[in-house]
Amino acid sequence: MKRIFSLIISVIFVFALVSCATKKWTNVSGNVNLETIMQEKFPKLYPSYKSGEIVVTKFEERIDENGKTQYRITYSDKSDDDDLDALIWQTIYMPILND
């Protein structure tokens, strides 16, 4: 009985691993032509990407149930670090120098 129970649990565990692996996103940031895919698949984000307003930090793909490739990107807005540098200067360095 104990053997049958452990066998059933093992089969369920293997099935769960296999089903999760088929839906996994794969990071392909360095392996694809990012500009072409951005232009074709993400037409609303492409002008911001081209002008440098956003920076793509991660580019992933997966194959869905129908055999089509799906793409997912992670991006951030490109910000001006001068404001952050001024804030750090005023809050950290200036008080140290004034003491």
Backbone as JSON, one array per atom type, in Angstrom:
{
  "sequence": "MKRIFSLIISVIFVFALVSCATKKWTNVSGNVNLETIMQEKFPKLYPSYKSGEIVVTKFEERIDENGKTQYRITYSDKSDDDDLDALIWQTIYMPILND",
  "N": [[0.83, -1.19, 0.0], [1.9, 1.23, 0.83], [3.88, 1.51, -1.1], [2.42, 1.78, -3.48], [1.11, 4.15, -2.97], [3.32, 5.94, -2.83], [4.2, 5.67, -5.45], [2.06, 6.75, -6.91], [2.16, 9.4, -6.0], [4.68, 10.09, -7.01], [4.21, 9.94, -9.78], [2.32, 11.98, -10.09], [3.9, 14.17, -9.33], [5.91, 14.16, -11.33], [4.31, 14.63, -13.59], [3.38, 17.2, -12.94], [5.77, 18.68, -13.05], [6.47, 18.4, -15.76], [4.31, 19.62, -17.05], [4.57, 22.25, -16.16], [7.0, 22.99, -17.26], [6.52, 23.27, -19.97], [5.27, 25.69, -20.32], [7.07, 27.64, -19.77], [8.83, 30.74, -19.69], [11.48, 31.88, -21.68], [14.54, 33.53, -21.48], [15.71, 35.51, -23.99], [17.3, 37.65, -24.63], [19.86, 38.28, -25.73], [19.93, 36.82, -28.06], [18.27, 37.42, -30.21], [17.03, 39.62, -32.82], [16.34, 42.44, -31.51], [15.29, 44.96, -32.22], [13.81, 44.54, -34.61], [11.8, 42.73, -33.77], [10.59, 44.27, -31.79], [9.51, 46.27, -33.38], [7.67, 44.84, -34.95], [6.04, 43.3, -33.13], [5.48, 44.9, -30.91], [4.21, 47.53, -31.55], [3.25, 49.9, -30.35], [5.06, 50.49, -28.34], [7.42, 50.71, -29.7], [8.17, 53.31, -30.89], [8.9, 54.75, -28.55], [10.98, 53.15, -27.64], [12.79, 53.38, -29.76], [13.39, 56.11, -29.69], [14.69, 56.26, -27.31], [13.42, 56.68, -24.9], [12.51, 54.59, -23.32], [14.03, 51.68, -21.84], [14.79, 48.45, -22.68], [14.92, 45.83, -20.5], [14.66, 43.1, -20.19], [14.01, 40.39, -22.36], [11.8, 38.01, -23.38], [10.62, 34.78, -24.52], [8.13, 32.33, -25.48], [6.59, 29.23, -26.46], [3.29, 28.75, -27.35], [0.23, 26.78, -26.86], [-0.69, 26.39, -29.45], [1.53, 26.39, -31.01], [2.57, 28.84, -31.66], [4.85, 31.56, -31.34], [5.23, 33.5, -28.49], [5.92, 36.71, -27.19], [7.47, 38.54, -24.53], [8.25, 41.48, -22.84], [10.32, 43.28, -20.56], [10.6, 46.47, -19.37], [12.0, 49.71, -18.6], [11.49, 53.12, -17.75], [13.6, 55.58, -19.05], [15.37, 57.57, -16.99], [16.42, 60.8, -15.84], [19.35, 61.03, -14.13], [20.37, 63.21, -12.81], [18.68, 64.58, -11.04], [18.45, 62.72, -8.95], [21.11, 62.58, -8.14], [21.47, 65.19, -7.18], [19.67, 65.15, -5.04], [20.82, 63.19, -3.39], [23.24, 64.46, -2.84], [22.32, 66.69, -1.37], [21.02, 65.52, 0.82], [22.77, 63.67, 2.01], [25.62, 64.19, 1.68], [26.01, 67.0, 2.1], [25.08, 67.49, 4.86], [27.09, 66.04, 6.22], [29.4, 67.48, 5.6], [28.83, 69.89, 6.81], [29.02, 69.4, 9.53]],
  "CA": [[0.0, 0.0, 0.0], [2.8, 2.37, 0.91], [4.56, 1.6, -2.39], [1.46, 2.28, -4.46], [0.91, 5.56, -2.65], [4.51, 6.69, -3.25], [4.22, 5.64, -6.91], [1.06, 7.73, -7.34], [2.72, 10.73, -5.7], [5.77, 10.31, -7.96], [3.63, 10.2, -11.09], [1.73, 13.33, -10.02], [5.01, 15.12, -9.28], [6.52, 14.21, -12.66], [3.34, 15.29, -14.46], [3.38, 18.63, -12.61], [7.01, 19.26, -13.57], [6.41, 18.43, -17.22], [3.33, 20.62, -17.48], [5.11, 23.58, -15.88], [8.14, 23.26, -18.14], [6.08, 23.61, -21.31], [4.78, 27.06, -20.33], [8.12, 28.47, -19.22], [9.37, 31.84, -20.49], [12.92, 31.77, -21.87], [15.18, 34.82, -21.72], [16.43, 35.47, -25.26], [17.71, 39.03, -24.87], [21.05, 38.4, -26.57], [19.89, 35.89, -29.18], [17.33, 37.82, -31.26], [17.11, 41.01, -33.28], [15.36, 43.11, -30.66], [14.64, 46.08, -32.91], [12.82, 44.02, -35.55], [10.67, 42.17, -33.03], [9.89, 45.4, -31.15], [8.76, 46.96, -34.42], [6.57, 43.99, -35.41], [5.17, 42.78, -32.08], [5.15, 45.94, -29.93], [4.22, 48.79, -32.32], [3.0, 51.07, -29.5], [6.27, 50.78, -27.56], [8.58, 50.87, -30.57], [8.68, 54.69, -30.98], [9.57, 55.11, -27.3], [12.23, 52.4, -27.62], [13.67, 53.95, -30.78], [13.83, 57.44, -29.27], [15.48, 56.14, -26.09], [12.64, 57.0, -23.7], [12.47, 53.39, -22.5], [15.15, 50.75, -22.0], [14.35, 47.07, -22.52], [15.82, 45.16, -19.58], [14.56, 41.65, -20.38], [13.22, 40.0, -23.52], [11.53, 36.6, -23.21], [9.69, 34.17, -25.46], [7.67, 30.97, -25.21], [5.73, 28.63, -27.49], [1.99, 28.45, -26.75], [-0.36, 25.49, -27.2], [-0.89, 26.32, -30.89], [2.82, 26.41, -31.68], [2.97, 30.21, -31.98], [5.8, 32.17, -30.41], [4.76, 34.7, -27.79], [7.03, 37.5, -26.66], [7.2, 39.37, -23.36], [9.39, 42.34, -22.54], [10.35, 44.06, -19.33], [11.3, 47.7, -19.7], [11.92, 50.78, -17.62], [11.62, 54.46, -18.31], [14.94, 56.15, -18.89], [15.22, 58.79, -16.2], [17.59, 61.64, -15.7], [19.92, 60.79, -12.81], [20.83, 64.45, -12.19], [17.82, 64.87, -9.89], [18.83, 61.8, -7.89], [22.42, 63.0, -7.64], [21.27, 66.4, -6.37], [19.01, 64.75, -3.79], [21.82, 62.51, -2.56], [24.18, 65.48, -2.38], [21.69, 67.54, -0.35], [20.6, 64.79, 2.02], [23.82, 62.86, 2.63], [26.95, 64.79, 1.72], [26.02, 68.33, 2.71], [25.08, 67.44, 6.32], [28.37, 65.55, 6.71], [30.36, 68.56, 5.47], [28.47, 70.97, 7.73], [29.3, 69.03, 10.92]],
  "C": [[0.87, 1.26, 0.0], [3.52, 2.6, -0.43], [3.65, 2.18, -3.47], [1.23, 3.77, -4.24], [2.1, 6.4, -3.09], [4.63, 6.72, -4.78], [3.23, 6.66, -7.48], [1.57, 9.15, -7.14], [3.84, 11.05, -6.68], [5.24, 10.64, -9.35], [3.02, 11.59, -11.13], [2.82, 14.39, -10.04], [5.67, 15.27, -10.65], [5.59, 14.92, -13.65], [3.31, 16.8, -14.21], [4.63, 19.32, -13.16], [6.97, 19.4, -15.09], [5.44, 19.51, -17.69], [3.82, 22.04, -17.22], [6.23, 23.94, -16.85], [7.7, 23.68, -19.53], [5.62, 25.06, -21.42], [5.84, 28.07, -19.89], [8.59, 29.54, -20.2], [10.88, 31.68, -20.52], [13.5, 33.14, -22.2], [16.04, 34.7, -22.97], [16.97, 36.85, -25.63], [18.89, 39.15, -25.82], [20.99, 37.58, -27.84], [19.0, 36.32, -30.34], [17.59, 39.26, -31.68], [16.0, 41.79, -32.59], [14.61, 44.2, -31.4], [13.55, 45.61, -33.87], [11.59, 43.49, -34.82], [9.9, 43.27, -32.31], [9.01, 46.1, -32.18], [7.54, 46.16, -34.85], [5.57, 43.65, -34.32], [4.72, 43.83, -31.07], [5.14, 47.31, -30.62], [3.95, 50.03, -31.47], [4.23, 51.46, -28.7], [7.48, 51.09, -28.43], [9.06, 52.31, -30.7], [9.41, 55.15, -29.71], [10.92, 54.4, -27.18], [13.25, 53.03, -28.57], [14.23, 55.31, -30.35], [14.64, 57.4, -27.97], [14.73, 56.51, -24.82], [12.51, 55.81, -22.76], [13.67, 52.52, -22.81], [14.61, 49.35, -21.73], [15.37, 46.35, -21.65], [15.8, 43.65, -19.73], [13.63, 41.37, -21.55], [13.05, 38.49, -23.47], [10.56, 36.09, -24.28], [9.27, 32.8, -24.94], [6.79, 30.52, -26.36], [4.41, 28.27, -26.81], [1.46, 27.1, -27.25], [-0.52, 25.3, -28.71], [0.41, 26.33, -31.69], [3.29, 27.8, -32.08], [3.91, 30.74, -30.91], [5.19, 33.43, -29.82], [5.98, 35.39, -27.19], [6.56, 38.32, -25.47], [8.45, 40.2, -23.09], [9.21, 42.98, -21.17], [11.16, 45.31, -19.66], [11.15, 48.7, -18.56], [12.07, 52.11, -18.35], [13.03, 54.96, -18.05], [14.78, 57.48, -18.16], [16.54, 59.54, -16.15], [18.12, 61.49, -14.28], [20.4, 62.07, -12.13], [19.98, 64.81, -10.98], [18.17, 63.99, -8.71], [20.17, 62.2, -7.3], [22.31, 64.25, -6.76], [20.63, 66.07, -5.04], [20.0, 64.07, -2.86], [22.82, 63.52, -2.0], [23.58, 66.28, -1.23], [21.37, 66.78, 0.93], [21.71, 64.03, 2.72], [25.12, 63.63, 2.78], [26.99, 66.15, 2.39], [25.94, 68.3, 4.25], [26.39, 66.96, 6.91], [29.42, 66.68, 6.66], [30.08, 69.7, 6.45], [28.79, 70.64, 9.18], [30.69, 69.35, 11.34]]
}
